[in-house]
Amino acid sequence: MSQLICKDLTLGYENGAILEGLSFSVERGDYLSIVGENGSGKSTLMKTILGLMKPLKGEIILGDGLKKYEIGYLPQQSPIQKDFPASVWEVVISGCLSKARFVPFYTSADKSRAMENIDKMGLSDLIKRSYRELSGGQQQRVLLARALCATESILLLDEPVSGLDPAVTQEMYEIIRSLNDEGITVIMISHDVRAAVRYANKILHVGKTPFFGTAREYLSSVRGKAYLAEAAADGEGTV
């Protein structure tokens, strides 16, 4: 069953459209990688899915009982956010605040859920550590645990391996794949096209002529072959 359906979307700002005629759907358990050139509208699409922006045209439909507040989101970090003065516990449990409710305190269920996700991300020994003191890979695992506190069904990840070294990047990809294997739907923006076709079952390539289909279809498409060749020439896209 479709959790997310995008119909004939036109996305952009008052001064013009960035993406036009974009249609695709995401089924429960999918792993969708969104790829495309810089400035092609990947982050704009993510913001629109989250309801932070409105489409200029078209519609986004949530299905399978999914609510907006049930979407877990891991955004790109700014330098200021990386220096956030809070403990690992405080950052992770704050993900429970995204749920639609008006309770001014954390419940025992919230605390149990936060601890469960801290354990899942291998962060138990760091629970009292300051977030700002962690390595880039550890910070990303903290943010992923936080996103998991907001959802049991779907994660939106905006370049979650950006700036990480190869070994930590590989570890992060494996963590995300294991979450997908557990049944969590993953929608991830990625510049790493080789990893995208390796891990994802579906690819959305945004741009003037969008592509949406399976990873195998993308590999055999003119658009996919050209993008892979370009990434190889630039020395990018290795796993």
Secondary structure as a PSIPRED ss2 file (coil, helix, strand):
# PSIPRED VFORMAT (PSIPRED V4.0)

   1 M C   1.000  0.000  0.000
   2 S E   0.000  0.000  1.000
   3 Q E   0.000  0.000  1.000
   4 L E   0.000  0.000  1.000
   5 I E   0.000  0.000  1.000
   6 C E   0.000  0.000  1.000
   7 K E   0.000  0.000  1.000
   8 D E   0.000  0.000  1.000
   9 L E   0.000  0.000  1.000
  10 T E   0.000  0.000  1.000
  11 L E   0.000  0.000  1.000
  12 G E   0.000  0.000  1.000
  13 Y E   0.000  0.000  1.000
  14 E C   1.000  0.000  0.000
  15 N C   1.000  0.000  0.000
  16 G E   0.000  0.000  1.000
  17 A E   0.000  0.000  1.000
  18 I E   0.000  0.000  1.000
  19 L E   0.000  0.000  1.000
  20 E E   0.000  0.000  1.000
  21 G E   0.000  0.000  1.000
  22 L E   0.000  0.000  1.000
  23 S E   0.000  0.000  1.000
  24 F E   0.000  0.000  1.000
  25 S E   0.000  0.000  1.000
  26 V E   0.000  0.000  1.000
  27 E E   0.000  0.000  1.000
  28 R C   1.000  0.000  0.000
  29 G C   1.000  0.000  0.000
  30 D C   1.000  0.000  0.000
  31 Y E   0.000  0.000  1.000
  32 L E   0.000  0.000  1.000
  33 S E   0.000  0.000  1.000
  34 I E   0.000  0.000  1.000
  35 V E   0.000  0.000  1.000
  36 G C   1.000  0.000  0.000
  37 E C   1.000  0.000  0.000
  38 N C   1.000  0.000  0.000
  39 G C   1.000  0.000  0.000
  40 S C   1.000  0.000  0.000
  41 G C   1.000  0.000  0.000
  42 K H   0.000  1.000  0.000
  43 S H   0.000  1.000  0.000
  44 T H   0.000  1.000  0.000
  45 L H   0.000  1.000  0.000
  46 M H   0.000  1.000  0.000
  47 K H   0.000  1.000  0.000
  48 T H   0.000  1.000  0.000
  49 I H   0.000  1.000  0.000
  50 L C   1.000  0.000  0.000
  51 G C   1.000  0.000  0.000
  52 L C   1.000  0.000  0.000
  53 M C   1.000  0.000  0.000
  54 K C   1.000  0.000  0.000
  55 P C   1.000  0.000  0.000
  56 L C   1.000  0.000  0.000
  57 K E   0.000  0.000  1.000
  58 G E   0.000  0.000  1.000
  59 E E   0.000  0.000  1.000
  60 I E   0.000  0.000  1.000
  61 I E   0.000  0.000  1.000
  62 L E   0.000  0.000  1.000
  63 G C   1.000  0.000  0.000
  64 D C   1.000  0.000  0.000
  65 G C   1.000  0.000  0.000
  66 L C   1.000  0.000  0.000
  67 K C   1.000  0.000  0.000
  68 K H   0.000  1.000  0.000
  69 Y H   0.000  1.000  0.000
  70 E H   0.000  1.000  0.000
  71 I E   0.000  0.000  1.000
  72 G E   0.000  0.000  1.000
  73 Y E   0.000  0.000  1.000
  74 L E   0.000  0.000  1.000
  75 P C   1.000  0.000  0.000
  76 Q C   1.000  0.000  0.000
  77 Q C   1.000  0.000  0.000
  78 S C   1.000  0.000  0.000
  79 P H   0.000  1.000  0.000
  80 I H   0.000  1.000  0.000
  81 Q H   0.000  1.000  0.000
  82 K H   0.000  1.000  0.000
  83 D C   1.000  0.000  0.000
  84 F C   1.000  0.000  0.000
  85 P C   1.000  0.000  0.000
  86 A C   1.000  0.000  0.000
  87 S E   0.000  0.000  1.000
  88 V H   0.000  1.000  0.000
  89 W H   0.000  1.000  0.000
  90 E H   0.000  1.000  0.000
  91 V H   0.000  1.000  0.000
  92 V H   0.000  1.000  0.000
  93 I H   0.000  1.000  0.000
  94 S H   0.000  1.000  0.000
  95 G H   0.000  1.000  0.000
  96 C H   0.000  1.000  0.000
  97 L H   0.000  1.000  0.000
  98 S H   0.000  1.000  0.000
  99 K C   1.000  0.000  0.000
 100 A C   1.000  0.000  0.000
 101 R C   1.000  0.000  0.000
 102 F C   1.000  0.000  0.000
 103 V C   1.000  0.000  0.000
 104 P C   1.000  0.000  0.000
 105 F C   1.000  0.000  0.000
 106 Y C   1.000  0.000  0.000
 107 T C   1.000  0.000  0.000
 108 S H   0.000  1.000  0.000
 109 A H   0.000  1.000  0.000
 110 D H   0.000  1.000  0.000
 111 K H   0.000  1.000  0.000
 112 S H   0.000  1.000  0.000
 113 R H   0.000  1.000  0.000
 114 A H   0.000  1.000  0.000
 115 M H   0.000  1.000  0.000
 116 E H   0.000  1.000  0.000
 117 N H   0.000  1.000  0.000
 118 I H   0.000  1.000  0.000
 119 D H   0.000  1.000  0.000
 120 K H   0.000  1.000  0.000
 121 M C   1.000  0.000  0.000
 122 G C   1.000  0.000  0.000
 123 L C   1.000  0.000  0.000
 124 S H   0.000  1.000  0.000
 125 D H   0.000  1.000  0.000
 126 L H   0.000  1.000  0.000
 127 I C   1.000  0.000  0.000
 128 K C   1.000  0.000  0.000
 129 R C   1.000  0.000  0.000
 130 S E   0.000  0.000  1.000
 131 Y H   0.000  1.000  0.000
 132 R H   0.000  1.000  0.000
 133 E H   0.000  1.000  0.000
 134 L C   1.000  0.000  0.000
 135 S C   1.000  0.000  0.000
 136 G H   0.000  1.000  0.000
 137 G H   0.000  1.000  0.000
 138 Q H   0.000  1.000  0.000
 139 Q H   0.000  1.000  0.000
 140 Q H   0.000  1.000  0.000
 141 R H   0.000  1.000  0.000
 142 V H   0.000  1.000  0.000
 143 L H   0.000  1.000  0.000
 144 L H   0.000  1.000  0.000
 145 A H   0.000  1.000  0.000
 146 R H   0.000  1.000  0.000
 147 A H   0.000  1.000  0.000
 148 L H   0.000  1.000  0.000
 149 C H   0.000  1.000  0.000
 150 A C   1.000  0.000  0.000
 151 T C   1.000  0.000  0.000
 152 E C   1.000  0.000  0.000
 153 S C   1.000  0.000  0.000
 154 I E   0.000  0.000  1.000
 155 L E   0.000  0.000  1.000
 156 L E   0.000  0.000  1.000
 157 L E   0.000  0.000  1.000
 158 D E   0.000  0.000  1.000
 159 E C   1.000  0.000  0.000
 160 P C   1.000  0.000  0.000
 161 V C   1.000  0.000  0.000
 162 S C   1.000  0.000  0.000
 163 G C   1.000  0.000  0.000
 164 L C   1.000  0.000  0.000
 165 D C   1.000  0.000  0.000
 166 P H   0.000  1.000  0.000
 167 A H   0.000  1.000  0.000
 168 V H   0.000  1.000  0.000
 169 T H   0.000  1.000  0.000
 170 Q H   0.000  1.000  0.000
 171 E H   0.000  1.000  0.000
 172 M H   0.000  1.000  0.000
 173 Y H   0.000  1.000  0.000
 174 E H   0.000  1.000  0.000
 175 I H   0.000  1.000  0.000
 176 I H   0.000  1.000  0.000
 177 R H   0.000  1.000  0.000
 178 S H   0.000  1.000  0.000
 179 L H   0.000  1.000  0.000
 180 N H   0.000  1.000  0.000
 181 D H   0.000  1.000  0.000
 182 E C   1.000  0.000  0.000
 183 G C   1.000  0.000  0.000
 184 I C   1.000  0.000  0.000
 185 T E   0.000  0.000  1.000
 186 V E   0.000  0.000  1.000
 187 I E   0.000  0.000  1.000
 188 M E   0.000  0.000  1.000
 189 I E   0.000  0.000  1.000
 190 S C   1.000  0.000  0.000
 191 H C   1.000  0.000  0.000
 192 D C   1.000  0.000  0.000
 193 V H   0.000  1.000  0.000
 194 R H   0.000  1.000  0.000
 195 A H   0.000  1.000  0.000
 196 A H   0.000  1.000  0.000
 197 V H   0.000  1.000  0.000
 198 R H   0.000  1.000  0.000
 199 Y H   0.000  1.000  0.000
 200 A C   1.000  0.000  0.000
 201 N C   1.000  0.000  0.000
 202 K E   0.000  0.000  1.000
 203 I E   0.000  0.000  1.000
 204 L E   0.000  0.000  1.000
 205 H E   0.000  0.000  1.000
 206 V C   1.000  0.000  0.000
 207 G C   1.000  0.000  0.000
 208 K C   1.000  0.000  0.000
 209 T C   1.000  0.000  0.000
 210 P C   1.000  0.000  0.000
 211 F E   0.000  0.000  1.000
 212 F E   0.000  0.000  1.000
 213 G E   0.000  0.000  1.000
 214 T E   0.000  0.000  1.000
 215 A H   0.000  1.000  0.000
 216 R H   0.000  1.000  0.000
 217 E H   0.000  1.000  0.000
 218 Y H   0.000  1.000  0.000
 219 L H   0.000  1.000  0.000
 220 S H   0.000  1.000  0.000
 221 S C   1.000  0.000  0.000
 222 V H   0.000  1.000  0.000
 223 R H   0.000  1.000  0.000
 224 G H   0.000  1.000  0.000
 225 K H   0.000  1.000  0.000
 226 A H   0.000  1.000  0.000
 227 Y H   0.000  1.000  0.000
 228 L H   0.000  1.000  0.000
 229 A H   0.000  1.000  0.000
 230 E H   0.000  1.000  0.000
 231 A H   0.000  1.000  0.000
 232 A H   0.000  1.000  0.000
 233 A H   0.000  1.000  0.000
 234 D C   1.000  0.000  0.000
 235 G C   1.000  0.000  0.000
 236 E C   1.000  0.000  0.000
 237 G C   1.000  0.000  0.000
 238 T C   1.000  0.000  0.000
 239 V C   1.000  0.000  0.000
